[in-house]
Amino acid sequence: MFLMEKLLSIVLIHFKLISSTILLCVLLITSITSHAQPYQQAKQSDPAIQFAEHIVDEKKLHYAYSGSEERPGVMFIHGTPGSWPAFETYLNDKNLQKHFFMVSIDRPGWGKSSSNDSSKADQSLSFATQAELIASVMSLYKNKKWIVVGHSLGASIAPKIALHSPTNVRSLVLLAGSLKPILGKPRWYNRLAHTLLVSWMLPGHLNYSNDEIMALRKELTLLEKELSDQKLETQVTLIQGMKDRLVSPKNASYVRETWPMIFSKVDVIELADAGHFIPWEQSSLVKDKLLELKLD
């Protein structure tokens, strides 16, 4: 009887330890992913912002836009998790509205695109598929040249759009993007969240976000291979915070060393005291860069 009680006590201790560890990890994952896009949606959007939907192969793409269609285009692509309001402050900007036609899209599986329930969204979407769908929205506006602005995972996808539509994408502005394949490998908490037990405990949108991160290294490897034999007229501006804890600052040196052979012009801006949240904490810099690119 004593031995049985001892074994039971050991089992209970291990169970509590494992349960506490899993709970701690779930809280950590939830905290990290929920702060990956720390913008605050405006209580009331600028009346100049309008909304549209585009259907491609039974997939619905929802997006917001502002500015004159006669102006050069800017396509904003959010990270994970996220949706179009990540760039609402840009679409709201009266000065930018004077110079650009701006579109901020809900990527497939996010916001009102594809499905409002991210847990039911198509989790097999590749960079190629996403780039094709996003480019299909750009193609609705004929003969328009675009600046594609991506943040985080959106910045990882953006070069694929340049590959898909090289004559239409004039410039890429990549904000805190994971671009070197080895640096895009999932972290321990991503792997833990991918297990059956922990994924069952997470909300659907966090599972979908984690699935995108789990696929990141593979997609970046494919992107690197595709870019290796290209010479594109597209310009690239990378803005990277050197205190970024979500995307490695080493991506900056990777782009500086390898991409000048691929793109017509590469400008790498390293911000010594900035973190991951470039679109919101460095919005003045990003807006100035957009206006500068318009004049080039």
C-alpha positions, -999 to 999 in steps of 0.1 A, spaced: 0 0 0 29 23 9 45 17 -25 13 24 -43 8 57 -25 44 66 -32 39 59 -70 7 78 -70 23 108 -53 51 108 -79 26 106 -107 6 135 -93 38 156 -89 48 150 -125 13 157 -137 12 190 -119 46 199 -132 37 190 -168 4 208 -165 20 239 -151 47 239 -178 21 235 -206 -1 263 -191 30 286 -188 39 278 -224 3 285 -236 4 319 -218 38 327 -233 27 318 -268 -5 338 -264 14 368 -251 40 367 -279 16 363 -307 -10 387 -294 17 414 -293 30 407 -328 7 434 -342 2 459 -313 -17 485 -332 -50 499 -320 -78 501 -344 -94 536 -347 -128 539 -331 -139 556 -363 -121 552 -396 -115 581 -419 -145 585 -443 -119 585 -471 -112 549 -464 -134 526 -485 -137 488 -486 -140 462 -514 -139 424 -519 -123 404 -547 -132 368 -554 -105 345 -569 -112 308 -573 -139 310 -546 -115 327 -522 -126 361 -509 -101 388 -504 -112 418 -484 -93 451 -485 -94 488 -475 -83 516 -498 -79 553 -499 -65 580 -522 -70 586 -559 -68 557 -583 -49 580 -606 -19 580 -582 9 554 -579 -1 524 -558 10 513 -523 0 478 -512 3 471 -475 7 435 -462 3 427 -425 21 401 -405 8 373 -384 -16 376 -366 -31 407 -382 -55 423 -406 -58 455 -427 -61 480 -398 -24 473 -391 -18 501 -417 -49 522 -410 -27 551 -398 -12 553 -433 -45 551 -452 -58 578 -428 -28 601 -437 -40 631 -457 -6 638 -472 -2 602 -483 -37 603 -498 -26 632 -520 3 612 -534 -8 576 -535 -36 551 -541 -32 529 -510 -45 494 -503 -43 475 -471 -54 439 -475 -66 411 -452 -42 383 -461 -59 350 -469 -73 335 -437 -73 368 -418 -98 395 -411 -127 392 -436 -106 373 -463 -115 336 -470 -130 330 -436 -137 350 -404 -129 318 -385 -91 315 -389 -92 279 -375 -111 269 -406 -90 289 -430 -69 271 -456 -37 264 -437 -19 250 -468 -16 285 -483 20 290 -496 38 323 -503 32 316 -540 -5 313 -535 -7 343 -512 14 364 -536 -8 354 -566 -40 363 -547 -26 397 -535 -13 404 -570 -47 397 -584 -61 426 -564 -33 448 -577 -41 438 -613 -76 452 -609 -61 486 -613 -46 486 -648 -12 499 -657 -4 509 -621 31 508 -606 32 496 -570 53 500 -539 47 469 -518 51 474 -480 52 444 -458 57 440 -421 70 408 -404 55 378 -422 41 403 -447 76 414 -455 86 377 -460 58 373 -486 64 407 -504 94 396 -525 73 367 -539 49 394 -553 78 411 -570 87 377 -586 50 372 -596 45 407 -611 80 421 -618 68 448 -642 42 462 -618 62 461 -585 85 491 -586 97 490 -550 96 468 -519 96 483 -484 102 455 -459 97 462 -422 112 438 -398 110 409 -423 123 374 -418 141 367 -450 171 344 -445 158 308 -443 179 296 -414 168 327 -394 132 318 -400 132 285 -382 105 281 -356 114 286 -319 108 261 -292 74 276 -282 62 274 -319 71 237 -319 53 232 -286 23 250 -298 22 227 -329 17 197 -307 -18 182 -305 -23 189 -267 -12 226 -268 -28 234 -301 -61 221 -286 -57 247 -258 -50 277 -281 -76 298 -299 -80 292 -336 -64 324 -348 -33 317 -327 -30 282 -341 -33 296 -376 -6 321 -368 16 294 -354 11 273 -385 23 302 -407 54 304 -386 60 267 -387 60 269 -425 82 300 -427 116 284 -431 104 261 -459 88 290 -477 119 312 -473 141 284 -487 119 282 -518 120 320 -521 158 321 -518 161 295 -545 138 314 -569 156 347 -563 190 332 -569 188 333 -607 168 365 -610 178 401 -618 148 423 -610 144 460 -617 126 463 -583 142 485 -556 143 472 -520 143 491 -487 147 471 -456 141 488 -422 152 466 -393 152 473 -356 184 460 -340 166 452 -307 139 431 -325 131 400 -304 107 384 -328 127 386 -361 165 383 -360 183 416 -368 208 394 -387 184 395 -416 198 430 -423 233 418 -431 218 389 -452 199 413 -474 229 437 -477 253 409 -487 231 389 -511 203 409 -526 223 436 -545 229 408 -571 192 403 -575 175 437 -571 183 469 -589 189 489 -557 191 477 -521 189 501 -491 193 486 -456 183 509 -427 193 495 -393 177 513 -363 199 507 -332 172 512 -306 141 500 -325 123 467 -320 98 447 -341 70 473 -343 84 495 -371 51 503 -388 37 521 -357 67 532 -337 86 544 -368 57 555 -389 72 589 -397 103 573 -411 82 548 -432 60 576 -446 91 597 -455 105 567 -473 73 562 -493 74 598 -504 110 595 -513 104 565 -534 76 582 -553 101 609 -564 128 584 -575 
